[in-house]
Amino acid sequence: MDKPTHIKLNDEIFKLIGKKADELNVDAYVIGGYVRDIFLKRNSKDIDIMSVGRGIDLAEAVASELKMLDKLVVYKNFGTALINYNDYIIEFVGARKESYRSDSRKPVVEDGTLMDDISRRDFTINAMAISINEKTFGELIDKYDGYADMERGLLRTPLEPDITYTDDPLRMLRAIRFSSQLDFYVDDPSFNSIGKNADRVKILSKERVIDEINKIILSPIPSKGFKLLFKTGILHHVFPEMVALEGVEKQNGKSHKDNFYHTLQVLDNLSENTDNLWLRWAAILHDIAKPPTKRFEEGAGWTFHGHEDLGARMVPGIFKRLSLPLNEKMKYVQKLVQLHLRPIALTKEHISDSAIRRLIFDAGDDLEDLMLLCNADITSKNEEKVKRYLKNFELVKEKIILVEEKDRIRNFQPPVSGELIMKTFGIGPSKHIGEIKTAVKDAILDGIIENNPEQAFEFMVEIGKKLGLTPQ
């Protein structure tokens, strides 16, 4: 398809901004992602407006016209301003040149021309601009053939890749993120340059790095991004625990699966059914402790005993180092890593009601997410084996529904309280209270008694007597 020379901008906001730019006698353009997404037919609410000089002045003039001066956010240190208008986030900036010192996370910014600004952009597909001044309204500026690269599904830098990536190392992560999100190919010079400059990611803030990684995780097929992170060496700098999963060891003719590529398969499987970022993180971390727990045992082959427990203990440290939230989201991921073997183990044995009750109780409100993760974790090159496991897994899910309907176990609280125990036996706070409550809970989960107050009270009295307590 021939490259268009003019682009139709439908929203009146562009004409308003262009009018104010004319009044200030500056050239103004829509630039970057919004232009790219017009061609990709993606709905974008982020509009970048670049003016050749006086970016903040233009923002103030537009905000004044819209009677939104009190809503305008100005970042004088960066020469930018931002306004929210009709669901759009409009950012104004003056044309600039920008570069990083070799040891700094903060760029050196100078005023520049239109071409300076375009050439400092990360990729050709983000280096297109559309004029919004009245005389040239809708005119497409595409010095680096970004339109052709979009047609080819190609990610390429406007300048030599080493210049682009050395100036701002975050662009290496953005290349991989765009490749994963858009299913674009990173051209060979870029790929080689990223590999050569991978250690430059160390000067970036952890927050900027994890923001890009999370976007890779949320892409349609996240394994594509992680394979690029691995092959370029970036993953070795930002997430060495995941790199440690890679590889196959063989001993006495027995080998284990490559846990790195298995993890990516689980992540892709899961991503077909959910866009929950933290559930996808659970997929990434579910086997993270396999390397330190790997052992070869005669007769048994390769084992990873306790990797779910150690993995759960590793989660807080990994979250802290990657600047991920150390709150309920982390605890959610930790819980799923801890429990991820339980449902699959039930497919290999007779499914007792007791085992199902304990799984329902321990998983609580996260049971459905745990089942999604475990379903995704069923991988093998042997298709018949996968079919057999999936069939058994369906039986487990059916059993869960039946047991939950019958016993009402999820998130239940034992029907006897500490106050009731103290009143019944005439005792004060002591270790016996915890022992009795645990015994009642276990009895319900094991099916010894039903989950109701009458049977729980009778059982409580029996346990109390065994502990030497006398009902009052």
C-alpha positions as CSV (number, residue, x, y, z in Angstrom):
1,M,0.0,0.0,0.0
2,D,1.3,3.5,-0.9
3,K,2.2,5.7,2.0
4,P,-0.4,8.4,2.6
5,T,0.8,12.0,2.5
6,H,-2.0,13.3,4.7
7,I,-3.8,11.8,7.7
8,K,-7.4,12.6,8.7
9,L,-7.6,13.7,12.4
10,N,-11.2,13.6,13.4
11,D,-11.2,15.0,16.9
12,E,-11.7,18.8,17.1
13,I,-9.0,19.0,19.8
14,F,-6.3,18.8,17.2
15,K,-7.6,21.8,15.3
16,L,-7.9,23.7,18.6
17,I,-4.3,22.9,19.5
18,G,-3.2,23.8,16.0
19,K,-5.0,27.2,16.2
20,K,-3.2,28.0,19.5
21,A,0.1,27.0,18.0
22,D,-0.5,29.4,15.1
23,E,-1.2,32.2,17.5
24,L,2.1,31.5,19.3
25,N,3.8,31.2,15.9
26,V,5.2,27.7,16.6
27,D,5.0,24.5,14.6
28,A,3.1,21.8,16.4
29,Y,2.7,18.0,15.7
30,V,1.0,14.9,16.9
31,I,3.9,12.5,17.3
32,G,4.8,9.0,18.4
33,G,2.4,6.3,19.7
34,Y,-0.8,8.0,18.8
35,V,0.3,8.3,15.1
36,R,1.5,4.7,15.1
37,D,-1.8,3.5,16.5
38,I,-3.8,5.3,13.8
39,F,-2.2,3.0,11.3
40,L,-2.4,-0.1,13.5
41,K,-6.1,0.6,14.1
42,R,-5.5,0.5,17.9
43,N,-7.6,2.7,20.2
44,S,-5.2,5.2,21.9
45,K,-6.1,7.7,24.5
46,D,-2.5,9.1,25.0
47,I,-1.8,12.0,22.7
48,D,1.8,13.5,22.5
49,I,1.9,17.0,21.1
50,M,5.4,18.3,20.2
51,S,6.0,21.9,19.4
52,V,9.2,23.4,18.1
53,G,9.8,25.5,21.1
54,R,7.4,26.8,23.8
55,G,5.8,23.4,24.7
56,I,4.6,24.6,28.1
57,D,3.3,27.9,26.6
58,L,1.3,26.0,24.1
59,A,-0.1,23.7,26.9
60,E,-1.2,26.8,28.9
61,A,-2.8,28.4,25.9
62,V,-4.8,25.3,25.1
63,A,-5.8,24.8,28.8
64,S,-6.9,28.4,29.0
65,E,-9.1,28.0,25.9
66,L,-10.6,24.9,27.4
67,K,-11.1,26.7,30.7
68,M,-9.0,24.0,32.3
69,L,-5.9,25.9,33.5
70,D,-6.5,24.6,37.1
71,K,-6.3,21.0,35.7
72,L,-3.0,21.6,33.8
73,V,0.0,19.8,35.4
74,V,3.3,21.3,34.5
75,Y,6.7,19.7,34.9
76,K,9.1,22.6,34.4
77,N,12.2,20.5,35.1
78,F,11.3,18.3,32.1
79,G,9.8,21.0,29.9
80,T,6.5,19.1,29.7
81,A,2.9,19.7,30.6
82,L,-0.1,17.4,30.8
83,I,-3.9,17.8,30.7
84,N,-6.8,15.3,30.9
85,Y,-9.5,16.1,28.4
86,N,-12.5,14.0,27.2
87,D,-10.8,10.7,28.2
88,Y,-7.6,11.8,26.5
89,I,-4.3,12.3,28.3
90,I,-2.6,15.0,26.3
91,E,1.1,15.7,26.9
92,F,2.8,18.7,25.5
93,V,6.6,19.0,25.0
94,G,9.0,21.1,23.1
95,A,11.2,19.6,20.5
96,R,14.4,18.4,22.1
97,K,17.6,16.5,21.9
98,E,18.2,14.0,24.7
99,S,21.1,11.8,25.8
100,Y,22.3,9.8,28.8
101,R,25.8,9.9,30.4
102,S,27.4,6.5,30.6
103,D,26.8,6.3,34.4
104,S,23.5,8.2,34.8
105,R,19.8,7.3,34.8
106,K,18.9,10.9,34.1
107,P,19.0,12.3,30.5
108,V,20.7,15.5,29.4
109,V,17.9,17.5,27.6
110,E,18.4,20.4,25.2
111,D,16.1,22.3,22.9
112,G,16.1,20.9,19.4
113,T,14.5,21.0,15.9
114,L,11.7,18.8,14.6
115,M,14.3,16.5,13.0
116,D,16.4,16.4,16.3
117,D,13.3,15.3,18.1
118,I,12.2,12.7,15.5
119,S,15.7,11.2,15.3
120,R,16.0,10.8,19.0
121,R,12.9,8.6,19.0
122,D,13.2,4.9,19.8
123,F,11.9,3.3,16.7
124,T,10.9,4.4,13.2
125,I,7.3,3.4,13.9
126,N,7.3,5.9,16.7
127,A,9.1,8.6,14.8
128,M,6.2,9.7,12.6
129,A,4.5,13.0,13.1
130,I,1.4,14.7,11.8
131,S,1.3,18.5,11.5
132,I,-1.6,20.3,13.2
133,N,-0.9,23.9,12.1
134,E,-3.7,25.2,9.9
135,K,-1.8,25.5,6.6
136,T,-0.3,22.0,6.9
137,F,-3.0,20.3,8.9
138,G,-2.8,16.4,8.6
139,E,0.5,16.4,6.7
140,L,2.5,13.2,7.5
141,I,6.2,13.6,8.3
142,D,8.0,10.2,8.0
143,K,11.7,10.8,7.5
144,Y,12.7,7.3,8.6
145,D,10.1,5.2,6.7
146,G,8.2,4.1,9.8
147,Y,5.0,3.5,7.7
148,A,6.9,1.0,5.6
149,D,8.3,-0.7,8.7
150,M,4.8,-1.0,10.1
151,E,3.6,-2.7,6.9
152,R,6.5,-5.1,7.3
153,G,6.0,-5.7,11.0
154,L,9.6,-4.5,11.7
155,L,11.2,-2.7,14.7
156,R,14.1,-0.6,13.6
157,T,15.8,2.4,15.2
158,P,16.0,5.8,13.3
159,L,19.7,6.2,14.0
160,E,22.4,3.5,14.3
161,P,21.1,1.1,17.0
162,D,24.2,1.6,19.2
163,I,23.5,5.4,19.3
164,T,19.8,4.9,20.1
165,Y,20.3,2.3,22.8
166,T,23.4,3.9,24.4
167,D,21.6,7.2,24.6
168,D,18.6,5.6,26.5
169,P,19.0,1.9,27.5
170,L,15.3,1.7,28.3
171,R,14.7,1.6,24.6
172,M,16.2,-2.0,24.5
173,L,13.4,-3.1,26.8
174,R,10.9,-1.1,24.8
175,A,12.0,-2.9,21.6
176,I,11.4,-6.3,23.2
177,R,8.1,-5.1,24.7
178,F,6.8,-3.8,21.3
179,S,7.9,-7.0,19.6
180,S,5.9,-9.0,22.2
181,Q,2.9,-6.7,22.2
182,L,2.6,-6.1,18.4
183,D,4.2,-9.4,17.2
184,F,6.8,-7.4,15.3
185,Y,10.3,-8.6,14.4
186,V,13.3,-6.8,15.9
187,D,15.7,-6.3,13.0
188,D,19.1,-7.9,13.2
189,P,21.2,-4.7,13.8
190,S,18.9,-3.8,16.7
191,F,19.0,-7.4,18.1
192,N,22.8,-7.5,17.9
193,S,23.1,-4.0,19.5
194,I,20.8,-4.9,22.4
195,G,23.0,-8.0,23.1
196,K,26.1,-5.8,23.0
197,N,24.6,-3.1,25.3
198,A,22.6,-5.3,27.6
199,D,24.5,-4.4,30.7
200,R,23.4,-0.8,30.2
201,V,20.1,-1.7,31.8
202,K,21.9,-1.5,35.1
203,I,21.8,2.3,35.1
204,L,18.0,2.3,34.7
205,S,15.7,2.6,37.8
206,K,14.1,-0.6,38.9
207,E,10.7,1.0,38.5
208,R,11.2,1.8,34.8
209,V,12.5,-1.7,34.2
210,I,9.7,-3.5,35.9
211,D,7.1,-1.4,34.1
212,E,8.4,-2.7,30.8
213,I,8.6,-6.3,32.1
214,N,5.0,-6.1,33.3
215,K,3.9,-4.9,29.9
216,I,5.7,-7.8,28.3
217,I,4.0,-10.2,30.8
218,L,0.6,-8.7,29.8
219,S,1.2,-9.1,26.0
220,P,-0.8,-11.7,24.1
221,I,2.1,-14.2,23.9
222,P,4.5,-13.2,26.7
223,S,7.0,-16.0,26.0
224,K,8.1,-14.1,22.8
225,G,9.3,-11.2,24.9
226,F,11.0,-13.4,27.5
227,K,12.8,-15.4,24.9
228,L,14.2,-12.1,23.5
229,L,15.1,-10.9,27.0
230,F,17.0,-14.2,27.5
231,K,18.7,-14.3,24.1
232,T,19.9,-10.7,24.3
233,G,21.2,-11.2,27.8
234,I,19.0,-8.6,29.4
235,L,17.2,-11.2,31.6
236,H,20.6,-12.2,33.1
237,H,20.9,-8.7,34.5
238,V,17.4,-8.1,35.7
239,F,16.1,-11.5,36.7
240,P,18.9,-14.1,37.2
241,E,16.6,-16.5,39.1
242,M,14.6,-17.1,35.9
243,V,17.7,-17.6,33.9
244,A,18.8,-20.3,36.3
245,L,15.8,-22.4,35.2
246,E,17.3,-22.8,31.7
247,G,19.1,-25.9,30.7
248,V,18.8,-29.7,30.9
249,E,21.0,-32.0,32.9
250,K,21.5,-35.7,32.1
251,Q,22.6,-38.4,34.5
252,N,22.5,-42.2,34.1
253,G,20.5,-41.7,30.9
254,K,17.9,-39.7,32.7
255,S,17.2,-36.0,32.0
256,H,14.7,-33.5,33.4
257,K,12.7,-31.0,31.3
258,D,14.0,-27.5,30.6
259,N,12.3,-25.6,33.3
260,F,12.8,-22.2,31.7
261,Y,10.9,-23.1,28.5
262,H,8.4,-25.1,30.6
263,T,7.7,-21.9,32.6
264,L,7.2,-20.0,29.4
265,Q,4.8,-22.6,28.1
266,V,2.8,-22.4,31.4
267,L,2.7,-18.6,31.1
268,D,1.5,-18.7,27.5
269,N,-1.1,-21.4,28.4
270,L,-2.4,-19.3,31.3
271,S,-2.4,-16.1,29.2
272,E,-5.0,-17.6,26.9
273,N,-7.5,-17.5,29.8
274,T,-6.6,-14.5,31.9
275,D,-5.1,-11.0,31.8
276,N,-4.5,-11.0,35.6
277,L,-1.0,-9.7,35.9
278,W,-0.4,-11.3,39.3
279,L,-1.7,-14.6,38.2
280,R,0.7,-14.5,35.3
281,W,3.5,-13.7,37.8
282,A,2.5,-16.8,39.7
283,A,3.0,-18.8,36.5
284,I,6.5,-17.2,36.1
285,L,7.5,-18.0,39.7
286,H,5.7,-21.4,40.3
287,D,8.9,-23.4,39.6
288,I,11.5,-20.7,40.5
289,A,13.0,-22.8,43.3
290,K,13.6,-25.9,41.1
291,P,17.3,-25.1,40.5
292,P,18.3,-25.0,44.2
293,T,16.2,-28.0,45.0
294,K,17.3,-30.2,42.1
295,R,18.7,-33.6,43.1
296,F,19.4,-36.9,41.3
297,E,18.2,-39.9,43.3
298,E,19.0,-43.5,42.2
299,G,15.8,-45.2,41.2
300,A,13.8,-42.0,41.3
301,G,15.7,-39.9,38.8
302,W,15.6,-36.1,39.0
303,T,13.6,-34.6,41.9
304,F,12.7,-31.1,43.1
305,H,11.4,-31.9,46.5
306,G,10.1,-28.9,48.4
307,H,10.5,-26.5,45.5
308,E,7.0,-25.1,46.2
309,D,7.9,-24.3,49.8
310,L,11.2,-22.7,48.9
311,G,9.7,-20.9,45.9
312,A,7.1,-19.3,48.2
313,R,9.8,-18.2,50.5
314,M,11.7,-16.7,47.6
315,V,8.8,-14.6,46.3
316,P,9.1,-11.7,48.8
317,G,12.9,-11.2,48.0
318,I,12.3,-11.3,44.3
319,F,9.4,-8.8,44.6
320,K,11.5,-6.5,46.7
321,R,14.5,-6.6,44.3
322,L,12.3,-6.0,41.2
323,S,10.4,-3.2,42.9
324,L,7.1,-5.1,42.8
325,P,4.5,-4.3,45.4
326,L,5.1,-6.0,48.8
327,N,1.4,-6.1,49.7
328,E,-1.6,-8.4,49.2
329,K,-0.5,-8.9,45.5
330,M,2.8,-10.4,46.6
331,K,1.0,-12.6,49.2
332,Y,-1.4,-13.8,46.5
333,V,1.5,-14.8,44.3
334,Q,3.3,-16.4,47.2
335,K,0.1,-18.4,48.1
336,L,-0.3,-19.7,44.5
337,V,3.3,-20.8,44.3
338,Q,3.0,-22.6,47.6
339,L,-0.2,-24.4,46.5
340,H,0.5,-25.1,42.9
341,L,1.3,-28.8,43.2
342,R,-1.7,-29.7,45.3
343,P,-4.4,-29.9,42.7
344,I,-2.2,-31.7,40.2
345,A,-1.1,-34.2,42.9
346,L,-4.8,-35.1,43.3
347,T,-4.9,-36.3,39.7
348,K,-2.4,-39.1,40.6
349,E,-4.3,-40.7,43.4
350,H,-7.7,-41.6,44.7
351,I,-9.4,-38.3,45.4
352,S,-10.6,-38.3,49.0
353,D,-13.1,-35.8,50.3
354,S,-10.6,-34.8,53.0
355,A,-7.9,-33.8,50.5
356,I,-10.4,-31.8,48.5
357,R,-11.7,-30.1,51.7
358,R,-8.2,-29.1,52.7
359,L,-7.4,-27.7,49.2
360,I,-10.6,-25.7,49.2
361,F,-9.9,-24.3,52.7
362,D,-6.3,-23.5,52.0
363,A,-6.9,-21.8,48.6
364,G,-10.0,-19.9,49.8
365,D,-11.1,-17.2,47.4
366,D,-8.1,-17.9,45.2
367,L,-9.2,-21.4,44.4
368,E,-10.4,-20.7,40.8
369,D,-7.1,-18.8,40.0
370,L,-5.1,-21.7,41.5
371,M,-7.0,-24.2,39.2
372,L,-6.3,-22.0,36.2
373,L,-2.6,-22.0,37.0
374,C,-2.5,-25.8,37.6
375,N,-4.4,-26.4,34.4
376,A,-1.8,-24.3,32.5
377,D,1.0,-26.3,34.3
378,I,0.0,-29.5,32.5
379,T,2.6,-29.6,29.7
380,S,4.4,-32.4,28.0
381,K,5.7,-33.3,24.5
382,N,3.6,-36.5,24.9
383,E,0.1,-35.5,23.8
384,E,-1.5,-38.6,25.2
385,K,0.0,-37.9,28.6
386,V,-1.4,-34.3,28.5
387,K,-4.8,-35.6,27.5
388,R,-4.8,-38.1,30.4
389,Y,-3.8,-35.5,32.9
390,L,-6.3,-33.0,31.7
391,K,-9.1,-35.6,31.9
392,N,-8.1,-36.4,35.5
393,F,-7.9,-32.7,36.3
394,E,-11.5,-32.3,35.2
395,L,-12.5,-35.0,37.7
396,V,-10.7,-33.0,40.4
397,K,-12.6,-29.9,39.4
398,E,-16.0,-31.7,39.5
399,K,-15.1,-33.2,42.9
400,I,-14.3,-29.7,44.2
401,I,-17.7,-28.4,43.2
402,L,-19.5,-31.4,44.9
403,V,-17.6,-31.1,48.1
404,E,-17.9,-27.4,48.3
405,E,-21.7,-27.5,47.8
406,K,-22.0,-30.2,50.5
407,D,-19.5,-29.0,53.2
408,R,-19.3,-25.2,52.8
409,I,-15.6,-25.3,53.6
410,R,-14.2,-22.3,51.7
411,N,-13.0,-19.6,54.1
412,F,-14.9,-21.2,56.9
413,Q,-14.2,-20.3,60.5
414,P,-14.3,-23.3,63.0
415,P,-17.7,-23.1,64.8
416,V,-16.0,-22.9,68.2
417,S,-14.4,-19.7,69.4
418,G,-11.7,-19.1,72.0
419,E,-14.3,-17.5,74.2
420,L,-16.6,-20.5,74.0
421,I,-13.7,-22.8,74.9
422,M,-12.7,-20.7,77.9
423,K,-16.3,-20.4,79.1
424,T,-17.0,-24.2,78.7
425,F,-13.9,-25.3,80.6
426,G,-13.6,-22.3,82.9
427,I,-10.0,-21.5,81.9
428,G,-8.2,-18.4,80.8
429,P,-6.0,-17.8,77.8
430,S,-3.7,-20.8,77.3
431,K,-2.1,-23.0,74.6
432,H,-5.1,-25.5,75.1
433,I,-7.3,-23.0,73.2
434,G,-5.2,-23.2,70.1
435,E,-4.9,-26.9,70.3
436,I,-8.7,-27.4,70.6
437,K,-9.5,-25.0,67.8
438,T,-6.9,-26.8,65.5
439,A,-8.4,-30.2,66.4
440,V,-11.9,-29.1,65.6
441,K,-10.8,-27.5,62.3
442,D,-8.9,-30.7,61.3
443,A,-11.8,-32.9,62.3
444,I,-14.1,-30.9,60.0
445,L,-11.6,-31.0,57.1
446,D,-11.0,-34.7,57.5
447,G,-14.7,-35.4,57.6
448,I,-14.8,-36.8,61.1
449,I,-17.5,-34.3,62.0
450,E,-19.7,-32.1,59.9
451,N,-19.3,-28.3,59.7
452,N,-22.0,-27.4,62.2
453,P,-22.0,-25.9,65.7
454,E,-23.6,-29.0,67.5
455,Q,-21.1,-31.6,66.3
456,A,-18.2,-29.1,66.7
457,F,-19.2,-28.4,70.4
458,E,-19.4,-32.2,71.2
459,F,-16.0,-32.8,69.6
460,M,-14.6,-29.8,71.5
461,V,-15.7,-31.3,74.8
462,E,-14.1,-34.6,73.9
463,I,-10.8,-33.0,73.0
464,G,-10.9,-30.9,76.2
465,K,-11.3,-34.0,78.3
466,K,-8.3,-35.7,76.7
467,L,-6.3,-32.6,77.6
468,G,-7.4,-32.9,81.2
469,L,-10.0,-30.2,81.1
470,T,-13.4,-30.4,82.8
471,P,-16.5,-28.9,81.4
472,Q,-18.2,-26.5,83.9
